[in-house]
Amino acid sequence: NDDVTTTINDTQGPGGDPDTAQWSINGATSVDEGASATYTVSLSGTFGLGETATIDIGITDIDTTSADYAAFVTAVQAAADANTNVTLSGSTLTYTAPSDGASMTDLSISLAATDDAFVEGPENYNIALTTPTSTTGGAVTLDTANDDVTTTINDTQGPGGDPDTAQWSI
């Protein structure tokens, strides 16, 4: 009996709840054809060196198709590339803390809406975060009030333009 192994639980005070990090997303609820919608992915909390937090991000067509907006994965990759501590693999974003006490800088995703000549009604898609985890054991959660954004693409002739119209004549 010459040594003891002790586990330090990451809590908010003795016997308290675990310290947690929380993912969230917010952004544009509407965008005109030809303009870009911007979304902010945030991760609250501070981390120790090498600690990680992961989240899956995806887009779901409600009454759109992928032709109605730019390449989603490319837009998310550009946002991850702008943050040296975030990587994208498939649909999973991973933040890795570069030092003790580090926190993630928000990711800004810009997704362009296609300016087509079709006369059509408003179209909707949804961007959602799911499956928050940590590969290093930290308590990582998802803000269920801010876990997705539904965006309406307005059928316009370019950003801020008049609606695309059809006209009968005789």
NORJO-V116376 format. One record per pair of residues at least 24 apart in sequence whose ideal C-beta (glycine too) atoms are under 6 Angstrom apart, sorted by the first residue. I is the first residue (numbers start at 1). J is the second residue. D is the distance in Angstrom with one decimal. If there is no record, write none. Layout:
i:I j:J d:D
i:I j:J d:D
//
This chain:
i:18 j:139 d:4.1
i:20 j:139 d:4.3
i:20 j:141 d:5.4
i:21 j:45 d:3.2
i:21 j:53 d:5.3
i:21 j:140 d:5.0
i:22 j:141 d:5.0
i:22 j:143 d:5.1
i:23 j:55 d:4.7
i:23 j:129 d:5.5
i:23 j:132 d:5.2
i:23 j:142 d:5.2
i:24 j:143 d:3.9
i:24 j:146 d:3.9
i:25 j:129 d:5.3
i:25 j:149 d:5.9
i:26 j:146 d:5.7
i:27 j:149 d:4.8
i:28 j:151 d:5.5
i:29 j:151 d:5.9
i:30 j:152 d:4.5
i:31 j:113 d:4.7
i:31 j:153 d:5.8
i:32 j:154 d:4.8
i:32 j:156 d:4.4
i:32 j:159 d:4.6
i:32 j:160 d:6.0
i:33 j:113 d:5.2
i:33 j:115 d:4.3
i:33 j:156 d:5.1
i:34 j:115 d:3.4
i:34 j:158 d:4.3
i:34 j:159 d:4.9
i:35 j:159 d:3.7
i:36 j:110 d:4.7
i:36 j:112 d:4.6
i:37 j:111 d:5.2
i:37 j:151 d:5.3
i:38 j:110 d:5.3
i:39 j:109 d:4.4
i:39 j:127 d:6.0
i:40 j:106 d:5.1
i:40 j:108 d:5.8
i:41 j:107 d:4.2
i:42 j:106 d:4.9
i:43 j:95 d:5.7
i:43 j:104 d:4.2
i:46 j:101 d:5.2
i:46 j:103 d:4.9
i:47 j:97 d:3.5
i:47 j:102 d:5.5
i:48 j:100 d:5.2
i:49 j:97 d:5.9
i:49 j:99 d:5.4
i:49 j:100 d:5.1
i:51 j:97 d:4.7
i:51 j:136 d:5.0
i:51 j:138 d:5.5
i:52 j:94 d:5.8
i:52 j:96 d:5.1
i:52 j:134 d:5.6
i:52 j:135 d:4.7
i:52 j:136 d:5.2
i:53 j:95 d:4.9
i:53 j:134 d:5.4
i:53 j:140 d:4.6
i:54 j:92 d:5.5
i:54 j:94 d:4.7
i:54 j:133 d:5.0
i:55 j:93 d:5.3
i:55 j:129 d:5.1
i:55 j:132 d:5.2
i:56 j:91 d:5.1
i:56 j:92 d:5.4
i:56 j:130 d:4.8
i:56 j:131 d:4.6
i:57 j:91 d:5.9
i:57 j:93 d:5.9
i:57 j:129 d:5.7
i:58 j:91 d:5.4
i:58 j:128 d:5.9
i:59 j:125 d:5.8
i:59 j:127 d:5.2
i:60 j:126 d:4.7
i:61 j:125 d:5.5
i:62 j:124 d:4.0
i:62 j:125 d:5.8
i:63 j:123 d:5.2
i:63 j:124 d:5.6
i:64 j:123 d:4.4
i:64 j:125 d:4.6
i:68 j:114 d:5.4
i:68 j:123 d:5.7
i:68 j:153 d:5.8
i:69 j:111 d:5.5
i:69 j:113 d:5.4
i:70 j:111 d:5.8
i:70 j:112 d:4.1
i:75 j:109 d:5.3
i:75 j:111 d:4.7
i:76 j:109 d:5.7
i:79 j:107 d:4.4
i:79 j:108 d:5.9
i:79 j:109 d:4.5
i:83 j:107 d:5.9
i:113 j:153 d:4.7
i:115 j:158 d:5.7
i:119 j:164 d:4.8
i:119 j:166 d:4.5
i:120 j:155 d:5.1
i:122 j:152 d:4.8
i:122 j:154 d:5.9
i:123 j:153 d:4.6
i:124 j:150 d:5.8
i:124 j:152 d:5.2
i:125 j:151 d:5.9
i:126 j:150 d:4.7
//
